[in-house]
C-alpha cells in the first residue's frame, strides 16, 4: 500500500495492524508530519516523499493507494471556499492511483465532503469514461466510535475498486451494547486501561530537547507517547472559568462576570466552546487545537466525582489516545506541529476496520 497525504500515519498504522498490508511509502507536504511517518514506518526516510504531491512522479506499483487530502476546504469549521486549491488535491490522488496500477483505493475525508461537487467529480473519475474507467466506487459514512476509538468522529470514506465491491466495514461497538457489539469506548475506558495516561504527572514545560536527522535537516523528536503528556500554563482567570464548568457543560455555564466580553452578545451557537468532556462517553472530534479549551469541548472530564478537579485541556498524549494511537507510535515536531498531526489523523481503529474488507477483496 501507498499512503498519500499521509500525515503522521494513522491510515498506515491501521492497515498494517490489520495484518495483510505492507507500507511501501508515504507522501506528505508537512515536514514534521513526514518525519513522524518515517520514524514509525520508514526508518531510512528513503520511501517518504516530503513535498507537494504534484512533484511526486516516481510512483511505485502497489495493490492499494490510501489517503486523506486536507479537509479544510470542505470542513464546516472552515470557510468552505469552493476556490480553495486544497479542494482539487483529489485530482492528484487520482493521478497517483492511475500511475501506480493499484487495483483499489481508499479515500477518506470529512463528512461534509460527500455533499460537494468535488465528491461527485471524484466518483465520476472512477467510472465509465473517467481517468480510472476500470474502477467503481462505494461510499461509506463511518463513525470512529463504532470501531473502537474513544471518539465520535464521522468521516466519508470512498472505496474504489477495479476487482469488485467490498462489504461495509463491520462495526464492533455501539452507543448501547448489542449482539456482537460492545459499548462505545469511553474516556474512562481509554485512559484507565490505555497505554498511559492518568498516573503520569503532567508537566507544563517544553518537550525534551532532542532531534532527529530527517532528509538532511533536524526535526524535534522522536518523542514517545508518555513524553507528550504535557500541558500549558493557564492564567488564574482561565482556571477560575474552567472550575465552573461541569462535565457536559460549556461556556454557557459561566456567570456573566466570567464571560469573555465577545461572548456576552453571542448567546447562541458554539455550544462546545469551553466545554468539558464526559468520563463515560467518547470524546467529541479531536481537532488540531485541542490544547485550547476556547476552541471546543476539550476540557479534561475530571471535575469532582471523588477525585481532584482537573482544570486543563487534554494533553497531547491524551488526545493521541483519543485518536486511537498507542505507545508504539512516536512523534516528531514542535508541540504545535504534533498537535496538528494528531488532530488531522485518521484514527487507527477506524483504518483497521476499513482494511479488513479491503484485504478480503484483494485476496490477502
N, C-alpha and C positions, 0 to 999 in steps of 0.2 A: 504494500500500500504506500501511497504518496500523500502527504498532508500539506495542503495549500492554506495560506493564511493561518499557519499552524499555531501561532501564539505560544503559550507555554506547553502545549502538547496534550490538552485534555482529550481530544479525539484519539490521538495516537495511544495515549495511556489506556483508554477504554478498549480500543480494538486489540491492542497487544494482550491486555489482561483476559480478553475473551479466549485467547489461546490458539487462534488459527492464522494470525497475521504477523508478518514481519514488516517493520517500517524500513523503507529504503531511503527516506529523506523527508525534509520539510522545507517549506518556503515561507519566509516571514520578513516583513519590512522593518519591524521594530528590532533594533539591535539587542536590547536587553532580553526581550522575549525569545529571540533566536538563540541567544546564549543559554537561556533556560531550557529550550527544546534540546539543544545539543548536549547539555550537561546530563540530561536524562536518557537520550536515545541515540546520540551520535557523538561519542566522546572525542573523536578526532576533529569534529567540525567539518569534515570534508563533504558531508552529504546534506548540509544545512545551507540553503541559499538565502543570504541576507540582502534584501533589497526589493525594489519594485518588481512585482511578478511579471510585468511586461518584458523585463530583461532575462527572465528565466526561459532559456531556449534549449538547454541541454537536458531534454526531458527523458527520463528513463522509461523503459517499458514495464508496466505494472498491471496487476489484475484489477486494482481498485484505486480510485482517487477520492479523497475526502477533503472537506474544507468548509470553513465558515467565514465568508468575506465580512469585512467590517459592517456593523449593523447601524451605525449612527445615522446614515441617510434614510433609514426606514423606521427607526425606533420612535415610539410615542414620546420619548423624553427628548428627542432631538427636534431639529427644525423641519424635518420631513421635506427637505428641499428636493424637488424632482430633478434638479440640475446637478445635485451633488455628485461629484465624479466617482465617489465610492459606490454609487448605485450601479455603475457599469462594470464593476470588477467581476461580476458573474461571467462576462464575456471572456475574460482571461481564464477563468475556471474552465469554461467550455473548450477553449483552445488547448489547454493542457490535457484535458481528458482525451481529446482527439489525437493529440501528438503522442500520448502515452500508450495508445492501443488498449486502454483499460476496457474491461468488459462491464464494469459497474462504476457508479459514483454515488457518493453521499454528500449532499449539500445541506448545511444547517444554517438557520438564520432566525431572527426574532419572529414572533408570532405574526406581527403585522405584515411581514414580507409577503404573505400569501394574498394580501389584498392590493398588491402593487402591480403596475404594468410590467415591471421588470420580472416579476414572478411568471407572468404569462409568457413573456418573451423567452425566458429560460426553458419553460416547458415546450414552447414551440421549437426551440433549437434541438431539443431531444425528441424528434418526431419526424414524420414524413416530410421531406424537403428541407429539413434543417441541417445544421452543421453536424449534428450527431443523429443522422437519419436512422441508424440501426437501433437507437435507444427508445425505450418507452419509460415514462415516469410514474411514480406513485408519490402521493403527498400524505404525510402523517403529521398530526398535531399532537405533540408529546409533552407531558409534564414530568420533569425530572423526579419529582416526589413519588411518582408511580413506579419508579425504577430503583428506589433505594437511596436517593440523595436526600439529605435533610433540608430540602429547599423546594419551594413551589416556583418552578421556573418553566414556563411554557415556551416551546420552540416549534417552528415549522421545519420539518425535515423532508427533503426531496430525495428519493432514491431513484436513480436512473439505471436501467439495465438493458443490455443487448442480448441477454440469455434467459429472460423470463422474470416474472414478478417474484417478490418476496412476501412472506407472511408479515403481518403487522407485528412489530416488537411486542412481546407478551409482557404486560405489566406484572410486577412482582409484589407491589404494595398498593394500598388503597387508604382513603381517608378513614374508613371503618373496615376492620378485618372482614375478609370474605373468603370463601372457599378457594384455597390455593394462593391467597394473597395476604401478606402481613399488613399490619397497620403502618401508616407512614412513619418514617424515621423522624423522631422529634429532636429538637436541640438537646434535650436532656439525654436521649439515647446517644447522640453523636458525640457529645462532649464527655459523658461519663464512660462510655465504652469505646471511645475512639482512640486515635494514636497519641493524644497527649492528655488533656488540654488544661483542665482546671487546676490540677495540682501544681502547675509550674507558676513561679512568680512572674508577674507582668512588669516589664521594665519600661520606663519612659525615657528611653535613650536610643542611640543610634544602633544600627545593625553592626555586627562585628566588622572590624577593619581588615578586610582581606579582599582579594580579587582573583579572577581567573583570566588567563590569556585566551581571547576568543578571536580567531581570524585576524591576528596581527595587532590587536588592541586589548586593553584591560577593561573588564566589566566587573562590578562588585559581585562577590559571591564566591563559590556557591554556598547557599545557606540551607541548613536543614530546617525542617518544619518547626521544631522546638525553638529555633533561633528567631522565628518570625512572631513569637508571642510577645509583641511589643505594642505599646500604646503611645498616646500623646500626653503632653502636659496641658491640662484644661485649666482655664481661669476659674476663679471662685464662683462668679455669676453663672457660668455654664454648669458647674457641678450642682449648684442650687436648683437650676432648672431641671436637670436630669433627675434629681432626687424626688421631684414632684410627679414624675411620670411613671405610672404603674404599667405592668405587662398589658399589652393590647392598646394602651393609650398613646396619645401623640401630643403635638403642640397645643391642641385644643384643651388639654387638661391643665394648662398653665394659668395661674391667676394673671389678671391684666398687668400687674406691675412687673411680671417676669416675661411678658411677651416682648419679642423684638418689635421696635416701632413699626417696621414694614409689615408685620403680621396683623397688627391691630385692625387694619381696614380690610383684611382678607380673611373672612370668617368661613369661607367655603373652599373646597378643593385641597389638594396637597395633604391628604389625610394621613400619610405615612411620615411626613416630616417630623423629626424629633420623636420618632416612635420607638417604643420598647417592644422587643420581641417577646414571645411566649415560650416558656420551657417545654410545654407538652405539645407543641406544633412544629412543623418545619419552618424554617426562615422564609421570609419573602425573597424575591430575586436579589441576589448579590450583584451590586454594580461596582463600578471602578472607584468610587469614592465612599465605600462602605465605612471608612475610618472617620467620616464626618457625620455625626448624628443629625446635623442640619440638612443633610442630603436625603434622608429617608428613614425607614424603620430599621435602624442599625444599633440601637442601644442594647447592651447585654441584657438577657432576660432576668437575671437575678435582681430582685427588688427587696423582698422580705422573705416570707415563707421559711423562717427558721435559719436563714443564712445572712451573711453580711451583704449589705446593699452594694451593688457594683455599678457605679455611675460612669460608664465609659462606653464607647462604641466597641464593636467586635475588633479583636486584634487581627493582624494579617493571618496568623496561624489559624484562628477560629474561622475566619472567612474561607480559608483554603479547605478546611474540614467540611464546612457547609457545602462547598462545591463538590466534595467527594474525593478530594485528594488525601493520600495517606502519607506516612512518614518516609516512604521510599522516594517521593518526589522532592527534588532540590530546586532552589530558586536563585536567579541571578538578577542583579539590578539594584537600583535605589529603592527605598520604601515606596515611593510614589510609583515607580515603574513596576514593581512587583504587585502593588495593589491593582494597577491597570491590567496586568496579566491575569490575576485571579478573577477580577470582575468580568473580563471578556471570555473566559474559558468555557468550553463545553464540559459539563460535569462528567467525569469518567464513568460513573454508574450508568448514565444515560447512553453514553457512547458504547459501553459494553453491551447493553441491551440491543442496540441497533446492530452491532457487529454479529450477533448470533444468527439472525435470519439471512444476513448478507453472506456469511460464511457457508451457510447451508446451501444457498443458491449457487455459490461458486464451487461447491463440492469440496470445500476444505475439510 
